[in-house]
Amino acid sequence: MIRKCSLVLQKEAAKVRGDWHESHKVFAKIELNDAIKNDKTSDIEEELGNLYFTLFNLARHLNIDSQKALKKTNTKF
């Protein structure tokens, strides 16, 4: 459910502000290391949420079903 909501938001945002066409720009949005270094729980939580959102967006750009990819990993684990 959360994944679907993220995908809808990303598609709507892409209509307004454009979309990423290069994966390195997606990775540039990940700021989790900085939040961990600052050791502030609320910032870490926010950046983890951003990471999920960004990974869903990356999967969308690569035409990968993120839910299917996660299920494969869970099965392998």
PDB file with one MODEL, atoms N, CA, C and O in Angstrom:
MODEL        1
ATOM      1  N   MET A   1       0.823  -1.198   0.000  1.00  0.00           N
ATOM      2  CA  MET A   1       0.000   0.000   0.000  1.00  0.00           C
ATOM      3  C   MET A   1       0.869   1.265   0.000  1.00  0.00           C
ATOM      4  O   MET A   1       0.635   2.190  -0.778  1.00  0.00           O
ATOM      5  N   ILE A   2       1.870   1.290   0.882  1.00  0.00           N
ATOM      6  CA  ILE A   2       2.752   2.451   0.955  1.00  0.00           C
ATOM      7  C   ILE A   2       3.523   2.610  -0.347  1.00  0.00           C
ATOM      8  O   ILE A   2       3.703   3.724  -0.839  1.00  0.00           O
ATOM      9  N   ARG A   3       3.978   1.487  -0.905  1.00  0.00           N
ATOM     10  CA  ARG A   3       4.724   1.515  -2.165  1.00  0.00           C
ATOM     11  C   ARG A   3       3.862   2.114  -3.272  1.00  0.00           C
ATOM     12  O   ARG A   3       4.335   2.949  -4.043  1.00  0.00           O
ATOM     13  N   LYS A   4       2.610   1.696  -3.354  1.00  0.00           N
ATOM     14  CA  LYS A   4       1.711   2.220  -4.393  1.00  0.00           C
ATOM     15  C   LYS A   4       1.500   3.721  -4.230  1.00  0.00           C
ATOM     16  O   LYS A   4       1.492   4.464  -5.211  1.00  0.00           O
ATOM     17  N   CYS A   5       1.332   4.159  -2.997  1.00  0.00           N
ATOM     18  CA  CYS A   5       1.157   5.589  -2.726  1.00  0.00           C
ATOM     19  C   CYS A   5       2.394   6.361  -3.179  1.00  0.00           C
ATOM     20  O   CYS A   5       2.275   7.426  -3.785  1.00  0.00           O
ATOM     21  N   SER A   6       3.575   5.828  -2.888  1.00  0.00           N
ATOM     22  CA  SER A   6       4.822   6.477  -3.310  1.00  0.00           C
ATOM     23  C   SER A   6       4.907   6.579  -4.823  1.00  0.00           C
ATOM     24  O   SER A   6       5.299   7.614  -5.361  1.00  0.00           O
ATOM     25  N   LEU A   7       4.543   5.514  -5.503  1.00  0.00           N
ATOM     26  CA  LEU A   7       4.610   5.514  -6.965  1.00  0.00           C
ATOM     27  C   LEU A   7       3.655   6.537  -7.568  1.00  0.00           C
ATOM     28  O   LEU A   7       4.002   7.224  -8.529  1.00  0.00           O
ATOM     29  N   VAL A   8       2.460   6.640  -7.010  1.00  0.00           N
ATOM     30  CA  VAL A   8       1.489   7.627  -7.494  1.00  0.00           C
ATOM     31  C   VAL A   8       2.030   9.040  -7.275  1.00  0.00           C
ATOM     32  O   VAL A   8       1.963   9.878  -8.174  1.00  0.00           O
ATOM     33  N   LEU A   9       2.566   9.303  -6.086  1.00  0.00           N
ATOM     34  CA  LEU A   9       3.127  10.622  -5.797  1.00  0.00           C
ATOM     35  C   LEU A   9       4.279  10.959  -6.741  1.00  0.00           C
ATOM     36  O   LEU A   9       4.386  12.091  -7.213  1.00  0.00           O
ATOM     37  N   GLN A  10       5.134   9.986  -7.014  1.00  0.00           N
ATOM     38  CA  GLN A  10       6.273  10.215  -7.899  1.00  0.00           C
ATOM     39  C   GLN A  10       5.826  10.545  -9.319  1.00  0.00           C
ATOM     40  O   GLN A  10       6.384  11.435  -9.960  1.00  0.00           O
ATOM     41  N   LYS A  11       4.833   9.837  -9.798  1.00  0.00           N
ATOM     42  CA  LYS A  11       4.336  10.098 -11.151  1.00  0.00           C
ATOM     43  C   LYS A  11       3.696  11.480 -11.243  1.00  0.00           C
ATOM     44  O   LYS A  11       3.870  12.182 -12.239  1.00  0.00           O
ATOM     45  N   GLU A  12       2.956  11.870 -10.207  1.00  0.00           N
ATOM     46  CA  GLU A  12       2.333  13.196 -10.198  1.00  0.00           C
ATOM     47  C   GLU A  12       3.394  14.292 -10.117  1.00  0.00           C
ATOM     48  O   GLU A  12       3.301  15.304 -10.812  1.00  0.00           O
ATOM     49  N   ALA A  13       4.390  14.089  -9.275  1.00  0.00           N
ATOM     50  CA  ALA A  13       5.466  15.077  -9.140  1.00  0.00           C
ATOM     51  C   ALA A  13       6.240  15.216 -10.447  1.00  0.00           C
ATOM     52  O   ALA A  13       6.662  16.316 -10.806  1.00  0.00           O
ATOM     53  N   ALA A  14       6.424  14.118 -11.149  1.00  0.00           N
ATOM     54  CA  ALA A  14       7.163  14.144 -12.421  1.00  0.00           C
ATOM     55  C   ALA A  14       6.451  15.020 -13.448  1.00  0.00           C
ATOM     56  O   ALA A  14       7.098  15.655 -14.281  1.00  0.00           O
ATOM     57  N   LYS A  15       5.121  15.053 -13.388  1.00  0.00           N
ATOM     58  CA  LYS A  15       4.359  15.890 -14.318  1.00  0.00           C
ATOM     59  C   LYS A  15       4.607  17.374 -14.056  1.00  0.00           C
ATOM     60  O   LYS A  15       4.615  18.183 -14.984  1.00  0.00           O
ATOM     61  N   VAL A  16       4.806  17.722 -12.797  1.00  0.00           N
ATOM     62  CA  VAL A  16       4.951  19.120 -12.402  1.00  0.00           C
ATOM     63  C   VAL A  16       6.393  19.605 -12.517  1.00  0.00           C
ATOM     64  O   VAL A  16       6.650  20.666 -13.085  1.00  0.00           O
ATOM     65  N   ARG A  17       7.333  18.829 -11.978  1.00  0.00           N
ATOM     66  CA  ARG A  17       8.725  19.305 -11.911  1.00  0.00           C
ATOM     67  C   ARG A  17       9.682  18.513 -12.776  1.00  0.00           C
ATOM     68  O   ARG A  17      10.897  18.689 -12.682  1.00  0.00           O
ATOM     69  N   GLY A  18       9.156  17.657 -13.606  1.00  0.00           N
ATOM     70  CA  GLY A  18      10.023  16.831 -14.441  1.00  0.00           C
ATOM     71  C   GLY A  18      10.416  15.560 -13.713  1.00  0.00           C
ATOM     72  O   GLY A  18      10.091  15.363 -12.542  1.00  0.00           O
ATOM     73  N   ASP A  19      11.108  14.721 -14.422  1.00  0.00           N
ATOM     74  CA  ASP A  19      11.453  13.420 -13.866  1.00  0.00           C
ATOM     75  C   ASP A  19      12.944  13.192 -14.033  1.00  0.00           C
ATOM     76  O   ASP A  19      13.582  13.804 -14.889  1.00  0.00           O
ATOM     77  N   TRP A  20      13.489  12.322 -13.225  1.00  0.00           N
ATOM     78  CA  TRP A  20      14.900  11.956 -13.354  1.00  0.00           C
ATOM     79  C   TRP A  20      15.065  11.022 -14.538  1.00  0.00           C
ATOM     80  O   TRP A  20      14.261  10.112 -14.740  1.00  0.00           O
ATOM     81  N   HIS A  21      16.101  11.248 -15.310  1.00  0.00           N
ATOM     82  CA  HIS A  21      16.384  10.370 -16.442  1.00  0.00           C
ATOM     83  C   HIS A  21      17.732   9.683 -16.300  1.00  0.00           C
ATOM     84  O   HIS A  21      18.132   8.901 -17.162  1.00  0.00           O
ATOM     85  N   GLU A  22      18.428   9.976 -15.212  1.00  0.00           N
ATOM     86  CA  GLU A  22      19.730   9.371 -14.961  1.00  0.00           C
ATOM     87  C   GLU A  22      19.755   8.853 -13.529  1.00  0.00           C
ATOM     88  O   GLU A  22      19.433   9.583 -12.592  1.00  0.00           O
ATOM     89  N   SER A  23      20.140   7.583 -13.364  1.00  0.00           N
ATOM     90  CA  SER A  23      20.071   6.964 -12.040  1.00  0.00           C
ATOM     91  C   SER A  23      20.984   7.635 -11.020  1.00  0.00           C
ATOM     92  O   SER A  23      20.665   7.631  -9.831  1.00  0.00           O
ATOM     93  N   HIS A  24      22.106   8.211 -11.444  1.00  0.00           N
ATOM     94  CA  HIS A  24      22.998   8.853 -10.469  1.00  0.00           C
ATOM     95  C   HIS A  24      22.316  10.039  -9.784  1.00  0.00           C
ATOM     96  O   HIS A  24      22.670  10.388  -8.657  1.00  0.00           O
ATOM     97  N   LYS A  25      21.356  10.649 -10.446  1.00  0.00           N
ATOM     98  CA  LYS A  25      20.621  11.746  -9.822  1.00  0.00           C
ATOM     99  C   LYS A  25      19.698  11.220  -8.726  1.00  0.00           C
ATOM    100  O   LYS A  25      19.436  11.910  -7.740  1.00  0.00           O
ATOM    101  N   VAL A  26      19.209   9.999  -8.904  1.00  0.00           N
ATOM    102  CA  VAL A  26      18.381   9.370  -7.876  1.00  0.00           C
ATOM    103  C   VAL A  26      19.242   9.105  -6.649  1.00  0.00           C
ATOM    104  O   VAL A  26      18.835   9.418  -5.530  1.00  0.00           O
ATOM    105  N   PHE A  27      20.424   8.533  -6.843  1.00  0.00           N
ATOM    106  CA  PHE A  27      21.320   8.228  -5.726  1.00  0.00           C
ATOM    107  C   PHE A  27      21.772   9.490  -4.999  1.00  0.00           C
ATOM    108  O   PHE A  27      22.025   9.455  -3.795  1.00  0.00           O
ATOM    109  N   ALA A  28      21.874  10.584  -5.708  1.00  0.00           N
ATOM    110  CA  ALA A  28      22.309  11.841  -5.094  1.00  0.00           C
ATOM    111  C   ALA A  28      21.312  12.334  -4.049  1.00  0.00           C
ATOM    112  O   ALA A  28      21.664  13.154  -3.201  1.00  0.00           O
ATOM    113  N   LYS A  29      20.085  11.850  -4.101  1.00  0.00           N
ATOM    114  CA  LYS A  29      19.055  12.269  -3.156  1.00  0.00           C
ATOM    115  C   LYS A  29      19.158  11.555  -1.807  1.00  0.00           C
ATOM    116  O   LYS A  29      18.476  11.937  -0.856  1.00  0.00           O
ATOM    117  N   ILE A  30      19.986  10.542  -1.716  1.00  0.00           N
ATOM    118  CA  ILE A  30      20.086   9.754  -0.488  1.00  0.00           C
ATOM    119  C   ILE A  30      21.037  10.453   0.481  1.00  0.00           C
ATOM    120  O   ILE A  30      22.220  10.624   0.190  1.00  0.00           O
ATOM    121  N   GLU A  31      20.507  10.854   1.633  1.00  0.00           N
ATOM    122  CA  GLU A  31      21.284  11.597   2.624  1.00  0.00           C
ATOM    123  C   GLU A  31      21.318  10.878   3.969  1.00  0.00           C
ATOM    124  O   GLU A  31      21.504  11.511   5.008  1.00  0.00           O
ATOM    125  N   LEU A  32      21.140   9.568   3.953  1.00  0.00           N
ATOM    126  CA  LEU A  32      21.048   8.801   5.193  1.00  0.00           C
ATOM    127  C   LEU A  32      22.344   8.845   5.997  1.00  0.00           C
ATOM    128  O   LEU A  32      22.297   8.973   7.220  1.00  0.00           O
ATOM    129  N   ASN A  33      23.487   8.744   5.346  1.00  0.00           N
ATOM    130  CA  ASN A  33      24.760   8.758   6.077  1.00  0.00           C
ATOM    131  C   ASN A  33      24.920  10.019   6.914  1.00  0.00           C
ATOM    132  O   ASN A  33      25.387   9.952   8.051  1.00  0.00           O
ATOM    133  N   ASP A  34      24.543  11.155   6.370  1.00  0.00           N
ATOM    134  CA  ASP A  34      24.644  12.407   7.125  1.00  0.00           C
ATOM    135  C   ASP A  34      23.755  12.369   8.362  1.00  0.00           C
ATOM    136  O   ASP A  34      24.164  12.806   9.438  1.00  0.00           O
ATOM    137  N   ALA A  35      22.552  11.851   8.212  1.00  0.00           N
ATOM    138  CA  ALA A  35      21.630  11.770   9.347  1.00  0.00           C
ATOM    139  C   ALA A  35      22.178  10.840  10.427  1.00  0.00           C
ATOM    140  O   ALA A  35      22.064  11.134  11.617  1.00  0.00           O
ATOM    141  N   ILE A  36      22.767   9.726  10.019  1.00  0.00           N
ATOM    142  CA  ILE A  36      23.339   8.786  10.987  1.00  0.00           C
ATOM    143  C   ILE A  36      24.514   9.433  11.716  1.00  0.00           C
ATOM    144  O   ILE A  36      24.654   9.278  12.929  1.00  0.00           O
ATOM    145  N   LYS A  37      25.346  10.147  10.991  1.00  0.00           N
ATOM    146  CA  LYS A  37      26.491  10.830  11.615  1.00  0.00           C
ATOM    147  C   LYS A  37      26.030  11.846  12.651  1.00  0.00           C
ATOM    148  O   LYS A  37      26.683  12.027  13.679  1.00  0.00           O
ATOM    149  N   ASN A  38      24.907  12.510  12.387  1.00  0.00           N
ATOM    150  CA  ASN A  38      24.369  13.499  13.324  1.00  0.00           C
ATOM    151  C   ASN A  38      23.672  12.847  14.512  1.00  0.00           C
ATOM    152  O   ASN A  38      23.400  13.509  15.513  1.00  0.00           O
ATOM    153  N   ASP A  39      23.380  11.546  14.406  1.00  0.00           N
ATOM    154  CA  ASP A  39      22.797  10.750  15.497  1.00  0.00           C
ATOM    155  C   ASP A  39      21.505  11.354  16.056  1.00  0.00           C
ATOM    156  O   ASP A  39      21.286  11.384  17.267  1.00  0.00           O
ATOM    157  N   LYS A  40      20.663  11.832  15.144  1.00  0.00           N
ATOM    158  CA  LYS A  40      19.378  12.390  15.555  1.00  0.00           C
ATOM    159  C   LYS A  40      18.274  11.495  14.996  1.00  0.00           C
ATOM    160  O   LYS A  40      18.082  11.408  13.784  1.00  0.00           O
ATOM    161  N   THR A  41      17.554  10.832  15.897  1.00  0.00           N
ATOM    162  CA  THR A  41      16.575   9.821  15.510  1.00  0.00           C
ATOM    163  C   THR A  41      15.550  10.344  14.513  1.00  0.00           C
ATOM    164  O   THR A  41      15.233   9.657  13.542  1.00  0.00           O
ATOM    165  N   SER A  42      15.032  11.534  14.732  1.00  0.00           N
ATOM    166  CA  SER A  42      13.998  12.054  13.825  1.00  0.00           C
ATOM    167  C   SER A  42      14.555  12.264  12.417  1.00  0.00           C
ATOM    168  O   SER A  42      13.853  12.026  11.434  1.00  0.00           O
ATOM    169  N   ASP A  43      15.803  12.706  12.311  1.00  0.00           N
ATOM    170  CA  ASP A  43      16.422  12.883  10.992  1.00  0.00           C
ATOM    171  C   ASP A  43      16.682  11.538  10.320  1.00  0.00           C
ATOM    172  O   ASP A  43      16.486  11.389   9.114  1.00  0.00           O
ATOM    173  N   ILE A  44      17.126  10.561  11.110  1.00  0.00           N
ATOM    174  CA  ILE A  44      17.374   9.221  10.564  1.00  0.00           C
ATOM    175  C   ILE A  44      16.072   8.623  10.052  1.00  0.00           C
ATOM    176  O   ILE A  44      16.035   8.039   8.969  1.00  0.00           O
ATOM    177  N   GLU A  45      15.001   8.769  10.832  1.00  0.00           N
ATOM    178  CA  GLU A  45      13.691   8.256  10.417  1.00  0.00           C
ATOM    179  C   GLU A  45      13.241   8.909   9.111  1.00  0.00           C
ATOM    180  O   GLU A  45      12.758   8.232   8.203  1.00  0.00           O
ATOM    181  N   GLU A  46      13.402  10.215   9.028  1.00  0.00           N
ATOM    182  CA  GLU A  46      13.011  10.934   7.813  1.00  0.00           C
ATOM    183  C   GLU A  46      13.829  10.464   6.610  1.00  0.00           C
ATOM    184  O   GLU A  46      13.281  10.246   5.530  1.00  0.00           O
ATOM    185  N   GLU A  47      15.128  10.311   6.799  1.00  0.00           N
ATOM    186  CA  GLU A  47      15.987   9.895   5.689  1.00  0.00           C
ATOM    187  C   GLU A  47      15.750   8.444   5.291  1.00  0.00           C
ATOM    188  O   GLU A  47      15.883   8.106   4.114  1.00  0.00           O
ATOM    189  N   LEU A  48      15.402   7.574   6.245  1.00  0.00           N
ATOM    190  CA  LEU A  48      15.032   6.203   5.881  1.00  0.00           C
ATOM    191  C   LEU A  48      13.774   6.207   5.022  1.00  0.00           C
ATOM    192  O   LEU A  48      13.681   5.465   4.045  1.00  0.00           O
ATOM    193  N   GLY A  49      12.805   7.046   5.389  1.00  0.00           N
ATOM    194  CA  GLY A  49      11.609   7.194   4.568  1.00  0.00           C
ATOM    195  C   GLY A  49      11.951   7.704   3.179  1.00  0.00           C
ATOM    196  O   GLY A  49      11.416   7.221   2.181  1.00  0.00           O
ATOM    197  N   ASN A  50      12.846   8.683   3.120  1.00  0.00           N
ATOM    198  CA  ASN A  50      13.295   9.200   1.824  1.00  0.00           C
ATOM    199  C   ASN A  50      13.994   8.116   1.013  1.00  0.00           C
ATOM    200  O   ASN A  50      13.846   8.052  -0.207  1.00  0.00           O
ATOM    201  N   LEU A  51      14.758   7.263   1.699  1.00  0.00           N
ATOM    202  CA  LEU A  51      15.460   6.181   1.015  1.00  0.00           C
ATOM    203  C   LEU A  51      14.468   5.207   0.384  1.00  0.00           C
ATOM    204  O   LEU A  51      14.626   4.823  -0.775  1.00  0.00           O
ATOM    205  N   TYR A  52      13.443   4.805   1.146  1.00  0.00           N
ATOM    206  CA  TYR A  52      12.411   3.926   0.578  1.00  0.00           C
ATOM    207  C   TYR A  52      11.782   4.579  -0.655  1.00  0.00           C
ATOM    208  O   TYR A  52      11.665   3.962  -1.713  1.00  0.00           O
ATOM    209  N   PHE A  53      11.386   5.822  -0.495  1.00  0.00           N
ATOM    210  CA  PHE A  53      10.739   6.561  -1.575  1.00  0.00           C
ATOM    211  C   PHE A  53      11.646   6.623  -2.806  1.00  0.00           C
ATOM    212  O   PHE A  53      11.194   6.414  -3.932  1.00  0.00           O
ATOM    213  N   THR A  54      12.924   6.911  -2.581  1.00  0.00           N
ATOM    214  CA  THR A  54      13.893   7.021  -3.667  1.00  0.00           C
ATOM    215  C   THR A  54      14.126   5.678  -4.342  1.00  0.00           C
ATOM    216  O   THR A  54      14.226   5.608  -5.567  1.00  0.00           O
ATOM    217  N   LEU A  55      14.215   4.610  -3.550  1.00  0.00           N
ATOM    218  CA  LEU A  55      14.412   3.279  -4.135  1.00  0.00           C
ATOM    219  C   LEU A  55      13.213   2.857  -4.976  1.00  0.00           C
ATOM    220  O   LEU A  55      13.383   2.245  -6.031  1.00  0.00           O
ATOM    221  N   PHE A  56      12.003   3.178  -4.521  1.00  0.00           N
ATOM    222  CA  PHE A  56      10.818   2.881  -5.329  1.00  0.00           C
ATOM    223  C   PHE A  56      10.887   3.647  -6.650  1.00  0.00           C
ATOM    224  O   PHE A  56      10.535   3.114  -7.703  1.00  0.00           O
ATOM    225  N   ASN A  57      11.336   4.889  -6.588  1.00  0.00           N
ATOM    226  CA  ASN A  57      11.458   5.705  -7.792  1.00  0.00           C
ATOM    227  C   ASN A  57      12.519   5.133  -8.731  1.00  0.00           C
ATOM    228  O   ASN A  57      12.310   5.080  -9.943  1.00  0.00           O
ATOM    229  N   LEU A  58      13.643   4.709  -8.184  1.00  0.00           N
ATOM    230  CA  LEU A  58      14.696   4.100  -8.995  1.00  0.00           C
ATOM    231  C   LEU A  58      14.176   2.839  -9.680  1.00  0.00           C
ATOM    232  O   LEU A  58      14.415   2.633 -10.870  1.00  0.00           O
ATOM    233  N   ALA A  59      13.472   2.003  -8.937  1.00  0.00           N
ATOM    234  CA  ALA A  59      12.906   0.783  -9.522  1.00  0.00           C
ATOM    235  C   ALA A  59      11.949   1.129 -10.662  1.00  0.00           C
ATOM    236  O   ALA A  59      11.941   0.465 -11.699  1.00  0.00           O
ATOM    237  N   ARG A  60      11.153   2.159 -10.463  1.00  0.00           N
ATOM    238  CA  ARG A  60      10.213   2.593 -11.511  1.00  0.00           C
ATOM    239  C   ARG A  60      10.980   2.984 -12.768  1.00  0.00           C
ATOM    240  O   ARG A  60      10.588   2.619 -13.877  1.00  0.00           O
ATOM    241  N   HIS A  61      12.056   3.715 -12.601  1.00  0.00           N
ATOM    242  CA  HIS A  61      12.866   4.145 -13.751  1.00  0.00           C
ATOM    243  C   HIS A  61      13.529   2.974 -14.464  1.00  0.00           C
ATOM    244  O   HIS A  61      13.731   3.013 -15.677  1.00  0.00           O
ATOM    245  N   LEU A  62      13.863   1.949 -13.719  1.00  0.00           N
ATOM    246  CA  LEU A  62      14.530   0.783 -14.302  1.00  0.00           C
ATOM    247  C   LEU A  62      13.537  -0.287 -14.755  1.00  0.00           C
ATOM    248  O   LEU A  62      13.928  -1.375 -15.177  1.00  0.00           O
ATOM    249  N   ASN A  63      12.238   0.044 -14.661  1.00  0.00           N
ATOM    250  CA  ASN A  63      11.166  -0.896 -15.011  1.00  0.00           C
ATOM    251  C   ASN A  63      11.261  -2.194 -14.214  1.00  0.00           C
ATOM    252  O   ASN A  63      11.084  -3.286 -14.752  1.00  0.00           O
ATOM    253  N   ILE A  64      11.546  -2.049 -12.921  1.00  0.00           N
ATOM    254  CA  ILE A  64      11.626  -3.178 -12.001  1.00  0.00           C
ATOM    255  C   ILE A  64      10.445  -3.091 -11.042  1.00  0.00           C
ATOM    256  O   ILE A  64      10.151  -2.022 -10.506  1.00  0.00           O
ATOM    257  N   ASP A  65       9.780  -4.201 -10.830  1.00  0.00           N
ATOM    258  CA  ASP A  65       8.709  -4.271  -9.844  1.00  0.00           C
ATOM    259  C   ASP A  65       9.368  -4.386  -8.470  1.00  0.00           C
ATOM    260  O   ASP A  65       9.902  -5.440  -8.124  1.00  0.00           O
ATOM    261  N   SER A  66       9.333  -3.308  -7.689  1.00  0.00           N
ATOM    262  CA  SER A  66      10.034  -3.288  -6.406  1.00  0.00           C
ATOM    263  C   SER A  66       9.481  -4.318  -5.429  1.00  0.00           C
ATOM    264  O   SER A  66      10.232  -4.879  -4.630  1.00  0.00           O
ATOM    265  N   GLN A  67       8.190  -4.570  -5.486  1.00  0.00           N
ATOM    266  CA  GLN A  67       7.596  -5.570  -4.600  1.00  0.00           C
ATOM    267  C   GLN A  67       8.105  -6.965  -4.967  1.00  0.00           C
ATOM    268  O   GLN A  67       8.433  -7.759  -4.086  1.00  0.00           O
ATOM    269  N   LYS A  68       8.170  -7.257  -6.242  1.00  0.00           N
ATOM    270  CA  LYS A  68       8.681  -8.547  -6.705  1.00  0.00           C
ATOM    271  C   LYS A  68      10.154  -8.707  -6.331  1.00  0.00           C
ATOM    272  O   LYS A  68      10.574  -9.783  -5.905  1.00  0.00           O
ATOM    273  N   ALA A  69      10.935  -7.645  -6.486  1.00  0.00           N
ATOM    274  CA  ALA A  69      12.358  -7.692  -6.140  1.00  0.00           C
ATOM    275  C   ALA A  69      12.547  -7.975  -4.653  1.00  0.00           C
ATOM    276  O   ALA A  69      13.415  -8.762  -4.275  1.00  0.00           O
ATOM    277  N   LEU A  70      11.740  -7.339  -3.809  1.00  0.00           N
ATOM    278  CA  LEU A  70      11.844  -7.562  -2.370  1.00  0.00           C
ATOM    279  C   LEU A  70      11.423  -8.981  -2.001  1.00  0.00           C
ATOM    280  O   LEU A  70      12.043  -9.609  -1.143  1.00  0.00           O
ATOM    281  N   LYS A  71      10.379  -9.486  -2.639  1.00  0.00           N
ATOM    282  CA  LYS A  71       9.952 -10.865  -2.375  1.00  0.00           C
ATOM    283  C   LYS A  71      11.060 -11.848  -2.728  1.00  0.00           C
ATOM    284  O   LYS A  71      11.284 -12.816  -2.001  1.00  0.00           O
ATOM    285  N   LYS A  72      11.756 -11.607  -3.841  1.00  0.00           N
ATOM    286  CA  LYS A  72      12.870 -12.481  -4.232  1.00  0.00           C
ATOM    287  C   LYS A  72      13.968 -12.468  -3.169  1.00  0.00           C
ATOM    288  O   LYS A  72      14.521 -13.509  -2.813  1.00  0.00           O
ATOM    289  N   THR A  73      14.269 -11.277  -2.674  1.00  0.00           N
ATOM    290  CA  THR A  73      15.303 -11.158  -1.646  1.00  0.00           C
ATOM    291  C   THR A  73      14.877 -11.854  -0.364  1.00  0.00           C
ATOM    292  O   THR A  73      15.680 -12.552   0.257  1.00  0.00           O
ATOM    293  N   ASN A  74      13.627 -11.674   0.040  1.00  0.00           N
ATOM    294  CA  ASN A  74      13.132 -12.337   1.248  1.00  0.00           C
ATOM    295  C   ASN A  74      13.203 -13.850   1.114  1.00  0.00           C
ATOM    296  O   ASN A  74      13.557 -14.545   2.067  1.00  0.00           O
ATOM    297  N   THR A  75      12.871 -14.356  -0.057  1.00  0.00           N
ATOM    298  CA  THR A  75      12.932 -15.801  -0.299  1.00  0.00           C
ATOM    299  C   THR A  75      14.373 -16.287  -0.236  1.00  0.00           C
ATOM    300  O   THR A  75      14.657 -17.331   0.351  1.00  0.00           O
ATOM    301  N   LYS A  76      15.271 -15.537  -0.836  1.00  0.00           N
ATOM    302  CA  LYS A  76      16.688 -15.905  -0.849  1.00  0.00           C
ATOM    303  C   LYS A  76      17.270 -15.874   0.558  1.00  0.00           C
ATOM    304  O   LYS A  76      18.091 -16.722   0.910  1.00  0.00           O
ATOM    305  N   PHE A  77      16.853 -14.909   1.357  1.00  0.00           N
ATOM    306  CA  PHE A  77      17.376 -14.738   2.703  1.00  0.00           C
ATOM    307  C   PHE A  77      17.004 -15.924   3.555  1.00  0.00           C
ATOM    308  O   PHE A  77      17.355 -15.971   4.734  1.00  0.00           O
TER     309      PHE A  77
ENDMDL
END
